[in-house]
Amino acid sequence: MFIQTESTPNPATLKFLPGQSVLDAGTADFPAAEAAGGSPLAQRIFAVDGVRGVFFGTDFVTVTKADTVEWDHIKPALLGAIMEHFQSGDPVMAGEGGAASGHAEHTGEDGEIVGQIKELLDTRVRPAVAQDGGDITFHGFDRGVVYLHMQGACAGCPSSTLTLKMGIENLLRHYIPEVTEVRPVAV
């Protein structure tokens, strides 16, 4: 088994490509080791000292390290943990704890606008940020302000504010006049 690695715009995050499916659909975010209980793969990765976060896409694993460790020191252990998991035959997610689409449900009078926002995120934004090892999901819409949750390599990335303001906000405002601003949220 050969696992490729790619750098991301976030220097604290690396993208691992195991050459096979990680999740059938959706994404899974583990911002801390305590959240990894439903995933044998995430548990193995968090067992490596210095891992701060794990994120799964359909064909990649994104790992965020603590500032106190260097990639040169933990990358071999991470490659070993990922390889060992896929060779073991264990599931990526245990039980029924599968991946989610990521978008929050929205009920209310702005349903049509929210539908347009989610459509633009799914077709224009999420595929692009997945290339960088992350995801951006809809969290809410209130009086013209779109709230988005950043995951994986996008969470804590130095360029994420620029991506939100110059990229996503401009895109949404162009297609949906009711959108006036985009803001990040921490979940």
N, C-alpha and C positions, 0 to 999 in steps of 0.2 A: 504494500500500500504506500502510495506517495501522496503526501499532504503538501500542497502549495501554501505559501504565505504571501500576503500583500500588505503593504503599509496602507494606512488610512490618513485622511487629513488630521485626525486626532493623534498626536504623537504617543499618547498613553494607550492606544488601541491598535491591535493587529487583527487582521482577517485571515482565518485559516480555511482553506478549501480542501476537504477530504476527498474530492473526486466522486462523491456519491451523495444521495439525498440525505439531508439532515432532518428536515421536517417536510411532510407531504404538502402542507399549505400553511400560510400565516407565518407568525414569528413567535418567539418566546424570549422574554427578558428576565434576567436574574440580576438585579442591581446589587445584591449582596448574597453571601453564602447562605443566609437563613432562608432565602427564597428558593433555593435549589432542591428542596426536598422531593419535588415531583419529577426530577430528572437525574437519572444515574450518570449521564454524561456531564451535566453541570456540576454534580457533586465531585466527580473525578477531577475536573478542571479546577474547582475551588480548593482541592486538596494541595495544589501547588502553591507554595508560599509566595505572597505578593500579588495574587489575583484579587482584583477589586470588583469586577463585573463580568458577566457572560451573557451573550446574546446569540440566539439561533435564527437563521433565515432558512430558506428552502434548501440551499446548497452550501451554506457557510456557517462558521462559528466565529464570532467576534469576541475577543478577550481584552479586557481593560486591566491594566496593571496599576499597582500603587506607585506613587512618585518615588518611593524609596528603593525600588528595584530597577535593574536594567534589563532590557530585552535579552541581551546576550546571556544573562544568567538564568532566565526562566523559560526562554523559548524551547530549548531541548526537552525540558520536563513537560511542557504543554504539548509538544508534538507527540511525545511518548504517551501521555494520558489520552489524547484524542485517538491515536492509533490503537492503543490497547482497548479502548471502548468499542470501536468499530469491529475489531477482530473478535471481541468477546461474544457478539451477537445480542448483547443486552439492548433493550429499547432506548431511544433517546429520551422519551417521555414515558414515565411509569403510569400505569392505569389509564384512566380516562382523561388525565390532565394534558390534553392536546394543546395545540397552538391556537391562538386567537387571531381574528382579523385585525385586532388592535383598535379599531375605531369605537369610541364611546357612543352609546345610543343617545338619540336626541328626540325628545317629545316636545311639541309646542308649535307655535304658529310659524316658525321659520323652517319648517320641514323641507320645503322645496329648495331653499337656499343651502341648507345643510347637505342635502343630497348632491347639489352641484359642487360644494366644497369637497365632499368625500370623493366624488368622481374625479375631480382634478387632482386630488392628492394621490389616488390610486393609479391614475394613468400617466401623470406627468412628474410627480414628486417622488413617490415611494420607489419606483424602479431606479431612479438616479441615486438616491441615498443608499439603496441596497448595494449598489456598486462600491460604495465606500464603507460597507459593513455596518450600516445602521438602518433605522426606520424612523419615520415621523408619522404619528397618528393623530386623528381628530380627537379633541377632548371636550370642546364646547364652543358655543357661539352665543354671544350676548351683545346686543346693541352695536353691531358692526365689528366687534372684536372676535377674531378666531383664536381659540386656545389650542395649541398643539403640544403633544408630548414627544420628546426626543429620546430615542433608545439606541442602545449599542454604541457604535462609534460616534454617533451624533450627540449623545449625552456628554456634556463637559468638553466638547470640541471647541477649540479656540475660534474656529471659523463658523460655528453654528449660528451666532447672532447675525453675522453677515448673510448667511444662507437664508435665515428666516426673514430678515428685513428686505434685503435686496432681491432675493430670488422668489421665495414663496409668497411674501406679501404682495410684491408687484404682480406676480402671476394671478393671484386670486383677485386683486383689485381690478385687473384688466378684464377678466371674464365675469366677475360678479360685482357690480357697482355698490351693492349693499355692504361689502367688506371694506372697512376703513383701516384696520390694523391687525397684525398677527403677533401673538405673544406666546412665549414658552411656558409650560407648567411642569412642575415636578410632581410626580404621583407617588 
